[in-house]
Amino acid sequence: MPKAMIISVGGTPQPLLKSICEYKPEFISFLASQDTCDLVGGIKAEIAGKGINAKSEITLADNVNDLLHCHGKAEEAVERVTSRGYVKDDVIVDYTGGTKNMSVALALAAITHGFSFSYVGGTERTKDGVGIVVNGQEVVYQNINPWDFLAVEEKKKIATLFNQYQFKAAKALADSILDKSTKYKSVFKKLGFLIEGYNRWDLFRHDEAMDLFTKAKVDEIIELGDKSIVKFARETESLRSCLEELVKNGKKPSRSLILDMYSNAERRFEEGKVDDAILRLYRLVEMLAQERLLNQYNINTSDVKKDQLPDSLKADFIANYKNHRKNKIEIPQTAAFRLLEALGDDLGKTFKANEAEFLKIQSSRNFSYLAHGFDSSKEKTYMTLRDFVLSLKMFIDSDTPIFPKMEL
């Protein structure tokens, strides 16, 4: 049962008496007009006679024809409840009484708090069924939570944010609905786990993403029946194998990480974050060489052994890339491709054949804010670098994991 009520007062007290006797609150915040404030005393006396000794306060609306004024007063009525420490589940809002402006204002002021609403109707009305409820025929319709139907619109906002890769904002909105809704709590709780999972995946925190996807319990989401969320959950489930592969391979160069880095770059480009996208593709080029050397030749670019170097490169690499403090040979991007070429590898040969084009792209990248210069990278630079990456023929676009879009 609620501990507090917010009630708009109209010219007929009987519906309000019915509502108060139904809920038996300990505190009532009345929103009244100049014409109805005198009725509050009678209402309090009558409920006291029924054993309901509720404390109360009155907020007076001076101009019931001014919706903006009524809204301000309705917010005061709500404040009288929240300032006493009553929270969402403690409060019922009864908007039965008062003028239309008062009822609308109270609903608007209270709705963001996630309070449940109540309305007093009846089985019989005056004026051939179109007037007020006949005394003694009142019926209380309780626990109507507006968020249970407004959540449909909020879901569209969540989808818009998610589709723009604004994962934190989408998760925050899902959590806010979780706090206010009653009917859809389970849906938005599980949806929040999925959204946060994609956020962690986008940050390359694959272990955490997998944990969140597991926590979301996709099979339970599918049973909940919301078509668009079910579709989103199923598409997420279809990506699980990609994520599992990333988790299994860990923090080392792998085909799965190459594909993931490419997809991440494409998301940044779609957002318009061109410099960030270029940095990811530039790192991807290096990762291609690292993956080939590690998985085909067991060569770690951070610790190349002397006997792994062809004679044609040995003296040069030891002279230029040996870290004497660590006593290791550590080779950078270009050197990795030189090594692949010397080993007769197709990737090394392809890179060498297209190296002039790559050096032009590299020069453009070096002038960007996120490298060494003060220029904003152009979209053309990204697209040229993307074409170069794909020209190395290590993968094609369709191989990469694509984050699903939520339907609006």
N, C-alpha and C positions, 0 to 999 in steps of 0.2 A: 504493500500500500504506500502511496506517496506521503511524504511528510509535509509538503507545502503545495499550495495552489495559487495560481494567478487567475483572477476572474474579472471579466468585463461585466459591469453591472448595467442592466436595462431596467425598463419600467415595470417588469413583472418579476417579482422575487422568487416565485414558486420553483422555476427551473433551477435556480441557483441553490435553493434549499435542498432540492433533490440531489444535486451534484455533490454538495458539501456532505450531506448525510451518507452518500455512497462512499466517499473517499476518507472522511474523518481526518482531515489534516490537522497538524499542530500549529500551522501558520498559514494565513491567507493574505495575499496582496491584492487588494481591490483596485480596479481601474474604473472610476465612476465619472459621471458628468455633473454639472451644476444641478441638473434635474433629478439625478438618481442617487446623489450622495446621502441624502437623508434616509434612503432605504437600508443602508448598510447597518445602522443601529438596530433596526427591526430584525434583520437577518441574523445578526449576532445574538440577539436575545432569544430568538427561536431555536437556533442550534444549541445554545447553552441549555435550553430546556430539554434538549434531547441528549444531554451529556457530552456535547462536543465543546470543549473550552479552548478554542483556537485563539491564539494571539493574531492580531491583524494590523495592517496599515492601509491607508487610502491614498491613492494618487488621483488628483482631480484634473480632468481635461476641461479647459475653459471653453474651447471652441470645437464642438463636435463635427462641424462642417469642414474643418481644415485637416486633411489627412496628415500633412507634415507635422502639424502641432500634435495631433493624436499619437503619431508615431513616437515623437519625443517623450510624451507622457507615458506611453506604453513601455519604452525603454527604462523609464524611472521605476515603473511597476516591477519590471523584471529585475532591476538592480536591487530592489528591496528584498528579493528572495536570494539572489546570488551573494549579496553582501553578508548574509547571515550564514553562509557556508553550505547552502543546499546545492547539491550537484544534480546532474542530468536525471539520474534515476529516482531522485527524491521529489520531482516536481511534475505536476499536472497543470496544463493550461486549459481553462474552460472559456471559450470565446462565444458562448451562447448569447449572452446579454449585451446590451449597449447598441449604439448606432452601427451602421455598416462600416463607417470610418473607424470606429473604435475597435470593432472585431478584426478588420483587416490590419490595422496598425498593430494590434496585439500579436496577431499571427506573424507578421513580418519581424517584429522585435524579438519574439521568442524562438523563432524557427532555427536560428543559427546555433542555439544552445543544445539542440537535440532533445528538448523536452517532449514528452508525450502530450497529445492533445485530447480533449474530451469535449463532447457536444451533447446537449440535452434536446432530444426530439420528443416525439410522442405518438401515440396510437390514434389520437383524435384531436382535431383542431377546430377552432371557430370559423365562421364565415364559409361554411360549406367546404371545409378542409383546407383553406388557403390562409387562415388567420393564425393566431397564436395557439399554442398547445392548451387544451382544456386542463384545468387544475385536476390533479390526481391521475392524469394520463401520461405523465412524463416518463421518458425512457432515456437512460444514460448510455451513450455510445463511447466506450472508453478505450484508452491505450492506442489511440491513432497516432503513429509517429510519422510526421511528414517526410522524414528522411528515407522512409521505406519506399516512397515513390519518387522522391527527388533524386535518389541515388542513381536513377536511370540517366538523368542529365549529368550528374557528376561523373558517371562512368565514361561519358563522351569526352569530358575534360581530361580524365586520366588517359584515355586513348590518344588524344591529341598530344599530350605531353610525352607519353611513351614513344609515340611514332616520331617525335622530334628529338629523341634520345635524351630528354630531360628526365632522367630516371629518378633523381632525388625528389623533384617536384611531384612527379606522378605517385611516388611512394608516400609522400607526405599527405597528398590528397586522399589516397586510399586509406591511410591511417585515420584521417579526420572523419571519414565516413564510418569507419569501424567504431569510432568513439560515440557516434550519434545514432547509427542505425540499429535496429533490432532484428529485422527479418533477414538482412543480408550480411550479418556479421561474419559468418563463415566464409562467404564468397570473397569479401574484401580482405579478410585476413590472409587467405591463401593467395589471392591476387597480389597482395603486398609482398609476399615471399618471392613470387615469380619475378616481380618488377625489380626487387632488390637483387635477386639472382643475376638478372641481366646487367644490372649496374656493376656488380662485382666482376662479371665476365668482361665487361667493357674495360675494366681496370686491370685486366689480365690476372685477376685473383680467382683462378679457376677452381681451386679446392673449395673456397667459400661459396662460389656460385653453385657448385654441385650440391653442397650441403643445403643450401636454400631451396633448390629445386626439389630435393628429396623431402624437405620439411613441408613444402607446399602440398604434397600428396596429390599429384595430378589426377590420379584415378578418382579421388573424391570430388575434385572440381568437376570432372566430366559428369558425375552423378547429380550435380547440383542443377543442371538443366539450362543455365543461361547460354544461349547459342553462341554469342560472340566470344564470351569468356571460355567456353568449352573448346571452340575452334582455336583460340590462342593457346590454351593448355595443351591441346593435341599437337600443335606445331612446335611447342616447346619440347614436348616429349620426343618428337622426331629428331631434335637436335641433341638429345642426351648422349648419343654415341660419339658425337664430335667433342662434347665436353669431357666425356669419359676418357677419350684418347689424349686430350690435352693434360688431364690430371695424371694419367698413367705415365706420360713422357716427362712430366716434371719440367724443371728449368734447364732445358738443354735444347739445342737446335733440332727441330723435327719437322716433318712435313705438316703435321697438324698445326704447329705453331706458326709456320709460314702462312698457311691458309688463314689462320686466325688474325695474324698481323695485317694481311691484305684486306680482310673484311673490316677490321678496325679503321684502317686508312680510308676505306670507302665511306664509312659512317662519318668520319670527320669531314671528308670532302662534301658529303651530302648536307652537313650542318653549315657549310660555308667556312669551316676552319681550315683554310687551304695550307697555311704554314704547318699546322699540326699534321695534316694528312701527308704532306711531303716528307716530314721527318720520319713518319712511320714507313713509308715506301723506301726511303733511303736506308733505314735500318734493315728493311726486308731484303734489299740487295745483298747486304753483308751476310745476313742470315742464310741466304741461299748458298753462298760459298761455304759457310760454316757447317751447314747441314750436310752438304755433299762430301766435304773432307772428313767429317766425323763418321758418317754412316757408310761411306764407300771405302775410305782409306784408314779409318781409325786415327785420324789426325785431329787433335784439339788445337784450334788456333791460338789458345791461350797458353799452350805448352807443347810446342812442336819439337820433336826429338831430332837430333842431328841426322840420325840414320833414316829419317823419313823424308829428308830433303834430297832432291836430285842433285847431282854434282854441279850442274849448271847454275844452281841457285844457292848452294850451301854457303859459300864464302860471303856472298852479298847479304843473305838473310841473317847470318851470325853477326856480321858487322853492323847492320842497320836495325835489327829487331830484337837483339838479345837484351833482356832486362837483367843487368848484372846483379842488382840487389836480390832478385828472386832466382837468379841463375836459370832463367827460362827464356825460350824464344817465343815472342808474342807477335803475331803478324796481323796487320790491319786489313781492311777490306780489299784494297787493290792488290796487295801482296797475296791474299788468299786466292784471288782469281789467277794471278801469275803462277801460283803453285799448281792450281788445277790444270792450267794450260800445259805446264811442264810435265805433268803426269799423264798428259794425253787425254784428259777428260773433255767430253763434249761441252759441258757447261763453261769450262775455261776457254775453250775455243770460240764458243758463241759470244761470250763476253768480250774477248779480244777483238772479234770482228766488228763489234758494235761499240767499242770503247770510246771512240771519238764522240759519238752522240752522248754517251754517258758523261763525259767530261764537260760538255756544254751544259747539261742539266745540273751537274755538280756545281759549276760556276754560278748559275742562277740561284741555286739553293744557298750558296755561301754568302750571297748579298742580302739574305732575308734577316728579319729581326731575330729569329730564333736560331740563327747561325752566327755570322760575324758582321752583318751589315745593318742597314737601316731601311731596307725596302720590304714592302709587303709582296709576298709571292703571288704570282698570277696563276689563275686556273689553268692556263695553257701549260705552265711548267709541270703542274701535277699530272695532267693528262699525257704529256710527253713522257714523263717518268713512268707512269702506269703502262704506257705502250711499250716502253723499254723492258720493264719487268716481265710483261707477258711475252715479249719477243724471245726471252731466254728459254721459253717452252718448258718450264718446270711444273706449271699447272695452268688451268684455264679458269675463267670466271666462275663457271658453274660448279667447280669443285669446292668453292668456299662456303662456309656456314653463313647463312643470312638470317639476321634477327627477324622474327615475324612482325607484322604490323597488326595492331589491335584495331578491330572494326569499330567505327563510330556508331 
